[in-house]
């Protein structure tokens, strides 16, 4: 009941009372949120399964090479194998791609995150190998370059956190485990220990440079041309606008004004929750959307148009073309492999967005196995042309179908889910005795699933 009231307050439910019935229903925003969650769940599940599959294959190879007397999976794990897992976690959980990881200017900023990922990579391998816990041994610590001081710091600082949010748990015998929490959630709970606000600010600035470099060097200019962004001046009395990058798509002559937000924290399961329920912790995302909506409102102004044309350089567009073909995107780094929109602004996670820029590239091993001619499971497949970046719902459906989702069946099941309800009775303590005697002392509550 409390949850239903809360969801009504944030606009996902509507409410109607009729005598002894209190009926909740999905609002338009609620239906959109439900569809986003269901498709996002498919994509996130596939992403997690891909990592688990690679780790299980690693465990299988280690077990095949190990002597029968070997007691622990960690004793068989090499530093190089652990490093490979760490690189994947830095990419998927921190949005540090291979270029960022190798950049000298990022070295000191990434050291703590690398050390953190080493512990989580090791404990995830232990968990997938079916072992109850890992008891640290000096030879493992030295060989795998594990940071014991960091471990103690995690255990100490997380000791007062909610049981589900501690990240790493220590058993009564001193063993280490991830418990029942997902790997992603466990890492997220501990990010602040290795990345303070100052480091996050520095990374955010460098992140913009690396995104610009990625598009310039790894995305064909026939698909997208990247230009520097624009912002309102300090003396401007109008609504403050800003974008970090401008993308031009030659094929459709579309312009995309992009805000980049490297973000450390994420506490809920869905970007919709992030916006509606945790505004205090997500001011950066809310501000990014506001800056782009202000830019959209002011795009017809001559001085704003002049700024855009100045950054576009040789790309010749009329004022009418700029205004008509402008779209707005926020790219963030919360580990949520989904797409969303708010106030007409599309919102993407960076790992997803960089694949979109490469025509929706996806690993063949993650895609539906429709074409058996591919023997290399790591081969990438992509769309024949650029994808509509301005339409997050179509992007979600594209990836879901690539992963084998039956679109027609999905629509049928989603419609059934939207209409599904469950109910319960609440006793009305203030009801007179005679009403309770007649069975009228309760209120029937009916609500959707969300």
C-alpha positions in Angstrom: 0.0 0.0 0.0 2.8 2.4 0.9 4.6 1.6 -2.3 1.4 2.2 -4.4 0.9 5.6 -2.7 4.5 6.6 -3.3 4.2 5.5 -7.0 1.1 7.7 -7.3 3.0 10.7 -5.7 5.7 10.4 -8.4 3.3 10.1 -11.2 3.6 6.4 -12.2 0.2 5.5 -10.8 -3.2 7.1 -10.8 -5.8 6.5 -8.1 -9.6 6.2 -8.0 -11.9 5.6 -5.0 -15.4 4.1 -5.4 -17.1 3.2 -2.1 -15.1 0.4 -0.5 -12.7 0.1 -3.5 -9.4 1.9 -3.8 -8.1 1.3 -7.4 -4.7 2.2 -8.6 -3.8 2.2 -12.3 -0.8 2.9 -14.4 -0.4 6.4 -15.7 1.0 7.1 -19.2 4.4 7.6 -17.5 3.9 4.3 -15.6 3.2 2.4 -18.8 6.3 3.9 -20.4 8.4 3.0 -17.4 7.1 -0.6 -17.4 8.0 -1.1 -21.0 11.4 0.5 -20.5 12.1 -1.7 -17.5 11.0 -4.9 -19.3 13.2 -4.3 -22.3 16.0 -2.9 -20.2 15.9 -6.1 -18.1 16.5 -8.2 -21.2 19.5 -6.1 -22.2 21.0 -6.0 -18.7 20.5 -9.7 -18.2 22.3 -10.5 -21.4 25.2 -8.2 -20.5 25.5 -10.0 -17.1 25.2 -13.4 -18.7 28.0 -12.6 -21.2 30.4 -11.7 -18.4 29.4 -14.8 -16.4 29.8 -17.0 -19.4 33.4 -15.8 -20.0 34.2 -16.3 -16.3 32.7 -19.8 -16.3 34.8 -20.6 -19.4 37.9 -19.3 -17.5 37.0 -21.5 -14.5 36.6 -24.5 -16.8 40.0 -24.0 -18.4 41.6 -23.7 -15.0 40.0 -26.8 -13.7 41.2 -28.8 -16.8 44.8 -27.7 -16.3 44.9 -28.1 -12.5 46.1 -31.1 -10.7 43.5 -33.1 -8.7 45.1 -32.0 -5.4 44.5 -28.3 -6.0 42.0 -27.1 -3.4 41.0 -23.6 -4.5 40.2 -21.9 -7.8 42.2 -18.8 -6.7 45.4 -20.9 -6.4 45.0 -21.7 -10.2 44.2 -18.1 -11.2 47.0 -16.2 -12.9 47.6 -12.5 -12.7 47.0 -12.1 -16.5 43.7 -13.8 -16.3 42.6 -11.7 -13.4 43.8 -8.6 -15.2 41.5 -9.4 -18.2 38.5 -9.6 -15.9 39.5 -6.4 -14.2 39.7 -4.6 -17.6 36.1 -5.7 -18.4 34.8 -4.5 -15.0 36.6 -1.1 -15.4 34.9 -0.8 -18.8 31.4 -2.0 -17.9 31.1 -0.7 -14.3 33.2 2.5 -14.5 33.0 3.3 -18.3 36.8 3.3 -18.6 37.3 1.8 -22.0 40.7 0.4 -23.2 41.9 3.8 -24.4 41.2 5.5 -21.1 42.7 2.6 -19.2 46.0 2.9 -21.2 46.2 6.8 -21.1 49.0 8.1 -18.9 46.9 11.0 -17.7 44.4 8.5 -16.3 46.9 6.3 -14.5 46.7 7.8 -11.0 43.0 8.3 -11.2 42.3 4.7 -12.1 44.6 3.0 -9.5 42.0 2.8 -6.8 39.3 1.5 -9.2 41.7 -1.1 -10.5 42.5 -2.3 -7.0 38.8 -2.4 -6.2 38.0 -4.4 -9.3 40.7 -6.9 -8.5 39.0 -7.9 -5.3 35.5 -8.1 -6.9 36.8 -10.0 -9.9 38.5 -12.6 -7.7 35.4 -13.0 -5.4 33.1 -13.4 -8.4 35.3 -16.1 -9.8 35.2 -17.8 -6.4 31.4 -17.6 -6.3 30.9 -18.9 -9.8 33.3 -21.8 -9.0 30.9 -22.9 -6.3 33.3 -22.2 -3.4 31.7 -20.8 -0.2 34.3 -18.1 0.5 37.9 -17.1 -0.1 40.4 -17.0 2.8 43.2 -14.7 1.9 46.7 -16.3 1.7 50.0 -14.3 1.5 51.1 -16.1 -1.7 47.8 -15.2 -3.4 48.0 -11.6 -2.3 51.5 -11.2 -3.7 51.0 -13.1 -6.9 47.7 -11.4 -7.8 48.7 -8.0 -6.6 45.7 -7.7 -4.2 45.5 -4.6 -1.9 45.0 -5.7 1.7 44.8 -2.2 3.0 41.9 -1.4 0.5 40.2 -4.6 1.6 40.3 -3.5 5.3 39.1 -0.1 4.3 36.1 -1.6 2.5 35.2 -3.8 5.4 35.5 -1.0 7.9 33.6 1.7 6.0 30.9 -0.7 4.8 30.3 -2.2 8.3 27.6 0.2 9.1 25.8 0.0 5.7 22.7 -1.9 5.1 23.3 -5.7 5.0 22.5 -5.7 1.3 24.8 -2.8 0.5 28.1 -3.9 2.1 29.7 -5.2 -1.1 32.1 -7.6 0.5 31.2 -9.7 3.4 33.5 -11.4 5.9 32.4 -14.7 7.5 33.0 -15.6 11.1 36.0 -17.6 10.0 37.6 -14.7 8.1 36.5 -15.8 4.7 35.4 -13.3 2.0 32.3 -13.4 -0.1 30.0 -11.3 -2.2 27.0 -12.9 -0.5 23.8 -12.8 -2.6 24.3 -9.4 -4.1 24.8 -9.0 -7.8 28.4 -8.1 -8.9 27.2 -4.8 -10.3 25.5 -3.7 -7.1 28.4 -4.8 -4.9 30.8 -2.7 -6.9 28.5 0.3 -7.0 28.2 0.2 -3.2 32.0 0.6 -2.8 32.9 3.0 -5.6 33.0 6.0 -3.3 35.9 4.4 -1.3 38.3 4.6 -4.2 36.9 7.7 -6.0 36.2 10.8 -4.1 34.4 13.9 -5.4 37.7 15.6 -6.5 38.7 12.5 -8.5 35.2 12.2 -10.1 35.5 15.9 -11.2 38.8 15.3 -12.9 37.6 12.1 -14.5 34.5 13.9 -15.8 36.7 16.5 -17.6 38.9 13.8 -19.1 35.8 11.7 -20.1 34.7 14.5 -22.4 38.0 14.4 -24.2 38.0 10.7 -24.6 34.5 10.6 -26.0 35.4 13.2 -28.5 38.5 11.3 -29.5 36.5 8.0 -29.7 34.0 9.4 -32.2 36.7 11.2 -34.2 39.0 8.1 -34.5 36.6 5.1 -34.4 33.4 6.3 -36.0 33.3 6.8 -39.8 32.8 10.5 -40.8 30.3 9.3 -43.3 28.1 8.3 -40.3 28.8 11.0 -37.8 31.0 14.1 -37.6 31.9 15.3 -34.1 32.2 19.0 -33.3 32.8 20.9 -30.0 29.9 22.0 -28.0 28.5 25.4 -27.1 27.3 27.1 -23.9 25.8 30.4 -22.8 28.2 33.1 -21.7 28.4 34.3 -18.1 26.8 37.7 -19.2 23.9 36.0 -20.9 20.6 36.8 -19.0 18.6 34.1 -20.6 18.2 30.5 -19.5 21.6 28.9 -19.2 22.2 26.3 -21.9 25.2 24.0 -22.6 26.2 21.0 -24.6 29.6 19.2 -24.6 29.5 17.9 -28.2 27.6 18.4 -31.4 27.1 15.4 -33.7 26.2 15.8 -37.3 24.7 12.8 -39.2 25.3 13.5 -42.9 22.9 10.8 -44.2 19.8 12.4 -42.6 21.4 15.8 -41.9 20.5 15.5 -38.3 22.2 17.4 -35.4 22.6 15.9 -32.0 23.4 18.2 -29.1 25.0 16.0 -26.4 25.7 16.4 -22.7 28.3 14.0 -21.2 28.0 13.1 -17.5 30.6 10.8 -16.0 28.7 9.7 -12.8 30.0 7.5 -10.0 26.9 6.7 -8.0 23.8 4.8 -8.9 21.6 3.4 -6.2 18.4 2.1 -7.9 17.6 -0.4 -10.5 16.4 1.8 -13.3 17.1 5.3 -14.7 13.4 6.2 -14.2 13.9 5.6 -10.5 17.1 7.6 -10.6 15.3 10.7 -11.9 12.1 10.4 -9.9 13.2 9.1 -6.5 16.8 10.2 -5.9 16.9 13.8 -7.2 19.4 14.8 -4.5 22.0 12.3 -5.7 21.4 12.9 -9.3 21.5 16.6 -9.7 24.1 16.2 -12.5 21.6 14.3 -14.7 18.7 16.6 -13.9 20.8 19.6 -14.7 22.0 18.1 -18.0 18.4 17.6 -19.1 17.6 21.2 -18.1 20.5 22.6 -20.0 19.5 20.8 -23.1 15.8 21.8 -22.9 16.9 25.4 -22.4 19.1 25.1 -25.5 16.1 23.7 -27.4 14.0 26.7 -26.3 16.7 29.2 -27.4 17.9 27.5 -30.6 16.0 29.9 -32.8 18.0 32.9 -31.4 20.5 34.4 -33.8 23.4 34.3 -31.4 22.8 30.7 -30.6 22.5 29.8 -34.2 25.8 31.6 -34.9 27.5 29.6 -32.1 26.3 26.4 -33.7 27.4 27.3 -37.2 30.8 28.4 -35.9 31.4 24.9 -34.4 30.0 23.1 -37.5 32.7 24.8 -39.6 32.4 23.6 -43.2 29.1 21.9 -42.6 26.6 24.3 -44.2 23.1 24.3 -42.6 20.4 26.9 -42.7 18.8 28.2 -39.5 15.6 26.3 -40.5 17.5 23.1 -40.9 19.3 23.5 -37.6 16.1 24.1 -35.7 14.1 21.4 -37.5 16.7 18.6 -37.4 18.0 19.2 -33.8 17.9 16.5 -31.2 19.2 16.3 -27.7 21.0 13.5 -25.8 22.4 13.0 -22.4 25.1 10.3 -22.2 25.8 9.1 -18.6 28.0 6.3 -17.1 25.6 4.6 -14.6 26.0 0.9 -15.2 22.5 0.6 -16.7 22.4 -0.9 -20.2 19.2 0.8 -21.2 17.8 3.8 -23.1 15.3 6.4 -21.8 13.9 9.8 -22.5 12.8 12.7 -20.3 11.3 16.0 -21.5 12.1 15.1 -25.1 15.8 14.4 -24.3 17.1 10.9 -25.1 19.3 9.4 -22.4 21.9 6.6 -23.0 24.6 4.9 -21.0 28.0 5.4 -22.6 28.7 1.7 -23.3 25.4 1.5 -25.1 25.8 4.8 -26.9 29.3 4.1 -28.3 27.9 0.9 -29.8 25.0 2.9 -31.3 27.5 5.2 -33.0 28.9 2.1 -34.6 25.5 1.2 -36.2 24.3 -0.8 -33.2 27.3 -3.1 -33.0 26.9 -6.1 -30.8 29.0 -9.2 -30.2 27.8 -12.2 -32.2 27.8 -14.3 -29.1 25.3 -11.9 -27.5 23.0 -11.8 -30.6 20.4 -14.3 -31.7 22.0 -17.2 -33.5 20.1 -16.8 -36.8 23.1 -17.1 -39.1 25.1 -20.3 -38.5 27.7 -19.3 -41.0 29.6 -17.4 -38.3 32.1 -19.6 -36.6 33.8 -16.9 -34.6 31.6 -16.2 -31.5 33.4 -12.9 -30.8 32.6 -11.5 -34.2 30.7 -8.2 -34.2 27.4 -7.7 -36.1 25.8 -4.4 -36.8 22.9 -2.7 -38.6 23.2 -1.9 -42.3 22.9 1.8 -41.6 22.9 4.3 -38.7 20.3 4.0 -36.1 17.8 6.7 -35.0 19.6 8.0 -31.9 16.6 10.3 -31.2 14.3 7.4 -30.6 15.3 5.4 -27.4 12.3 3.1 -27.6 13.3 1.9 -31.1 16.9 1.5 -29.9 15.8 -0.7 -27.1 13.6 -2.8 -29.4 16.5 -3.1 -32.0 18.8 -4.6 -29.3 16.1 -6.8 -27.8 15.4 -8.2 -31.3 19.1 -8.8 -31.9 19.1 -10.8 -28.7 16.3 -12.9 -30.0 13.2 -11.2 -28.6 10.0 -11.9 -30.6 8.5 -8.4 -31.0 5.0 -9.6 -31.6 5.0 -11.9 -28.5 6.6 -9.1 -26.5 3.8 -6.7 -27.3 1.2 -9.4 -26.3 2.9 -10.2 -23.0 3.5 -6.5 -22.2 -0.2 -5.7 -22.8 -1.1 -8.5 -20.5 1.3 -7.3 -17.9 -0.1 -3.7 -18.1 -3.6 -5.0 -17.4 -2.6 -7.5 -14.6 -3.7 -6.5 -11.1 -3.6 -7.9 -7.6 -5.6 -6.9 -4.6 -5.7 -7.0 -0.8 -8.0 -5.8 2.0 -7.2 -3.2 4.6 -9.1 -3.1 7.9 -10.6 0.3 8.6 -10.1 0.5 12.4 -12.3 3.6 12.6 -15.3 1.8 11.2 -18.2 1.4 13.7 -18.9 -2.0 15.0 -22.1 -2.5 13.0 -20.3 -1.8 9.7 -17.6 -4.3 10.6 -20.4 -6.8 11.5 -21.9 -6.4 8.0 -18.5 -6.9 6.3 -18.1 -3.2 5.5 -15.1 -2.6 7.8 -12.5 -3.1 5.1 -11.2 -1.3 2.1 -10.4 -3.3 -1.0 -7.1 -2.1 -2.7 -6.4 -3.1 -6.3 -3.1 -2.1 -7.9 -0.9 -3.0 -11.0 2.4 -4.8 -10.9 5.4 -2.5 -11.5 
